Amino acid sequence: MTTGFFMGMASSRANDPARRGYLGGTLPNEDGDDGRTRIKNVPGVVRVNVYERGTMRLVETLRSAADGSWRVDYLDQSEIYVVIGFDDQGRVNAAIQDWVRPALMD
């Protein structure tokens, strides 16, 4: 599922059967897990960059939706990633998640 707020996606990734993973920040689920982007603990729009950890190659750059949700599909599940969220308004420092593995796409 792509959610419509991607800045760009390499279409070749979608055709590779090995790339069945995704990373994302979703709305709260029944367990209360909330992965949305936040600024001062309020869901908001940030720039999200996803890098392959081993090479630091930029895989995707996108803006989260107004509700803070975001998603990058068609990632290689055998790779480890670094995800950095940037507040382009300068209200808070960047947030970094290191050693991230994608979940299986549904």
Helices and strands as residue ranges (DSSP letters): H 11-14, E 21-25, E 38-39, E 42-43, E 47-52, E 58-63, E 70-75, E 81-86, E 95-100, E 103-104
